[in-house]
Amino acid sequence: MLAGCSAAVPEQACKSPATLAAEPGTNSGMRWVPPGRYLIGARPERREEGPPHPVDLQGYWIDQTEVTNANYAAFVAATGYRTLAERAPDPKLYPGVPRERLVPSSLVFVPLKPGERPTGPASWWKIIPGADWRHPLGPSSSIAGHEQEPVVHIGYADALAYARWKGRDLPSEAEWEAAARGGLVAAQYSWGDQAPGGDGSSPARVNVWQGPFPVVDQGGDGYKAKVAPVACFPANGFGLYDMAGNVWEWTSGAMGSGGHVIKGGSYLCADNYCYRYRPAAREEGPPDTGASHIGFRTVRRESASPG
């Protein structure tokens, strides 16, 4: 039901934690983003994305990959933390909803059945009781054998709790975007301006939806309508993996309605529907839970350069 390393794209093998830790410039699973002035935003593809503007940032460390199931399991084992998806919703936040329906649950992407016509997001997003980070597709699923996939069904509070346990923080929106750009200025994608690949003309650079969403994912990147393990695709200029596609990532950035910004897009992003696997793209995450395509990574801010 979930993708493992055996499904990796032929052009790029997924890297193991040991291989990642041995990469030059890596420090405790993190990579350094140097201080400087960064151009954030772009000419809007969506109305919330622009205009481009400069932002001055101090140097900081950021996780080389998305936080994995194995990482989060270590946090839960040490603290006993229960995620929002594992708790019953507060009835005060859902007036009029029968109490028997307020059970631990989360949003799960459910592919359309053959011949089924999409009528809107409710056609492919389902609230599944028992879905959580340990059971990504529902109570009968498991993360066993999928330890190196990004943890999902993580709400903002859940991500922040992990970051605090590590002595870190969630990145600001500007920190996340600067890191995603990998030193490139005004490029369309985290790797440059070339197409994502995976269509037979070039190797896939990212795990996204290839084809008309939500009808069919052609799977040219090796992962048909599902998450990939971390570090299966080339790193960007800062040595960071999966800063586009795979799963959305929480930032501390605020949206106008009081929610928090998620960045990077996911394996469900297609050009015809989402097109938000670009560094400038942004979306508001769900206020009280996670979903099967939302994860995160952390930052550690330091005043001095590692060198």
N, C-alpha and C positions, 0 to 999 in steps of 0.2 A: 504493500500500500504506500510506503514511503520510499524515496530514492536513497540508495546507498552508493558507495564509491564504485560498485560494479557497473553503475549506469553512467560513469563519467564520460565526457566527450572524448572521442578518440584523439583529438589534437592536443589535449591538455589533461594530464593525470592529476587527480586531487592530491594535495600535499598533506602529509601527516603532521601532527603536532610537533614531533621531533624534528622533522625537516624544516618546519616554519621557525622553530626556536633557534635553529642553527644559521638562519639567514643573516648575512651581515647587516648591522644597523638595527637589529631587533633587540629590545630590552624588555624582558618579562612579558613577551607576547605583544609588545607595543612598538610603534614606529614614531619617530620624531617629525613634527611639522614645525619648520623654523619660523621665528617671528618675522613680521613684515606686513606690507600692505597688500591685501588681496581684493580682487574684483569679484563681488558677490552679486548674484542675480544675472538676468539676461533679458534680451528683448523678449517680451512675454509670449510664450506659446500658449500659456493659460494666464488669465487676467491677474492672478495672485503672484506671478513670478518676477515682476520687474518693478522699476527699471534697474539696470545694473548700477552698482555703487561701490566705492572703495571702503574697505573696513581694515583698521589696524588691529593686528592680533599679536599677543605674546606667544612665544613658543610653547608647545604642549606635546605630550605623548598621547597617542590614540591607538586603540586596539587594532592589531593587524587584520583581524577577522571579526566577523560578527560573533557575539557570545554564543557558545555552543550548548547543546544539551548537557554535555559532560561538565562544562563550566558551571552551569546553573544547578546541576545536581549536587555539585560540591558545596555550593552556597546553601542549598536547602538542607543538606545533611548536617552542616555546621550550625545552622540557625533554627531549623524547624519552620522556616517561613512558608506561608500559604499564599498563593497568588490570588488575585481577584477572581479569576475563573474558577478557583476551588472553593470560593465562599458564596453563600446565598446572597443575592442582591438585597440592598436595603429597601424595604417596602416604602419608606418615605420618599425615595427617589422615583418610585413607580406607582403613583396613585392610580387606583382603578384597576390595577393588574391583580388578578386573584393570587393569593399567597401561595397556593399550590403550584403555580407556574414560576415562582421565584426560586429557582433551584440553581446550584452551581452549573454553569454552562459557558459556552463561548461561540464565536462566529467561525464557521468552517466553510471553505469553498467546496462546493459539491458540483462536479462537472455535469453538464447537460447530458441527458440520455439521447441515444441516436434518434433523430427525427423530432426531438423536442425543440420548440421555438422559444427563444428568450423573450421575456416580456419586461425585463428590468432586473436590477440587482437581486431582488427577492427570488429570481429564478435560479441563481447560483450561490447565494449566501444563505446559510441555514444556521439557526441557533440550535446547537446540539448539546443537550444535557450530558455532562460527564466529559466534555471536551476540555482539555487543559494542556499544559506544557508536557505532561507525562503521556497524554493520550491525544495526540494532535488531530486525529480524525474522528474522535469519539471514544467511548469507554472500551471498545474492543480493540483499539489500536495501541501501539506501544512505541517507545523510543529505543527499545533494545535493538542493538545493531545499527543505530542511527545517531550515535553519540557525537559525531562530528558535524552534524547538521545544525544550523542555527536554531536556538530555542525560540519557540513561537507561543502564541497565546499569552503574551506578556503585556500587561498594561503599563502605563507610565509609572505608576507607583511601584510596580514590581521591578521595573528596570532600575529605578532610582535606588530601591532598597539594595539590590545587588551591587550597584556602583558604590554606595556608601560602605558596604561591607568590605569592599576592596580598597577603601580609602581613596576613591575616585569620584567622578561626577559624570553626568551625561553631557555630551557636547552641546554647546550653543549651536543655533542654526548656522551662524557664520563659521564656527570652527568645523562643523561637519562638512559644509560645502567647500571650504578651503582645502580640507583634507581630501575630499572626493576629487577635486580638480587635479591633484597630484602635481602641482607646479605649473600646469597649463593655464593660459590666460584666455578667457572668452571662448574656449572650445565647447562644442556642442555636448560632448560626452566626457566621461572621466578618462578616456583613453585618447581623445582627439576628436576629429570630425568624420572619421570613417564610419561606415554602417556597422551595426552590431555583429554582422557575420552569421554563420550558421545556416546560410541558405544554399550552400554548395559552392559558392564563389570564394569564400574565405572562412577560416576557423571561427567558431563562436567566441565572442569576447565577453559574453554575459548570459545569465539565465533569465530570459524573458519569454513572453508568449509570442510565438511566431505563427502568424496567421490571423484570421478574423476572430477576435474575441467576442463572445465566449464559445463560439461554435466549434472551432478545432485549433489545437496547438500542434503544429507540424513537428515540433520536437527536434529541430535541427541543432539545438544546443546540447542534446543528450538528455534533457529532462522535460518530458512531456507533461505539462500542467502540474508540476510538483517542484518542491524545493530541492536544491542540490546541497551536498556537503560544502563546507567552507573551503575556499582556496582551490577550487576546481578550474578557475579561469585566470587569465593573466592579471598580475598586480598592476596598479597604476604607478605613476612616477614617484610616489612616496612609499612604495612597497606595500600598499594596502589592497586587500582583496575584497571583492563583492561590494564596492561602493556604488554599484549600479545593479539593479535587479536582485534576484534571489528573495530577500525579504526587505520590507520597509524597515527603517530604523528610527527610533525615538530620538528627539532632541529636546532641549529645554526651551526652545523657541516657542513663543506664545502665538496663538491665532486670535483673531478678533473676538471670537465667542468664548474665550477663556480656556480653550483646549491647548494641546501641545502639537507642535509640528513634527510630522514624520517625513523622512527624506529617502531618496534612492530608488523608489519603485520596488517592484517585486516580480516574481515569476509569472504573475498575472498581468503585467503591464504589456499592452500591445499598442502599436502605433495608432490603430483605429479607435482605441477606446480610452487609454490612459496616457501613454507617452510620457510618463513621469520617471523614467530611469535616467534622466539628465540631472546634472548637479544643481541646476537652478530650480528644478521642479520642487514643489512642496505640496503637502496635503495635511489636513487635520486628522489626527488619530482619534479613535473612539475614546470618550471621556472616562469610561468606567470599566473597561476591560481591554482585552487584546483581540487577536484574530489569528487565523492559521497562516497569515502572510506578514506578520509584524514581529520584528525582533529588535536588537539594539547592539551598540558597542559603547565603550566607556572612554573617558579621557582622564589624564593626570596632568595638571598644570604645574609648570616649573618656571622659575624666573631665569634659570641659567641654561645655556646650551649644553647638550650632552658631550660635545667635543671640547 
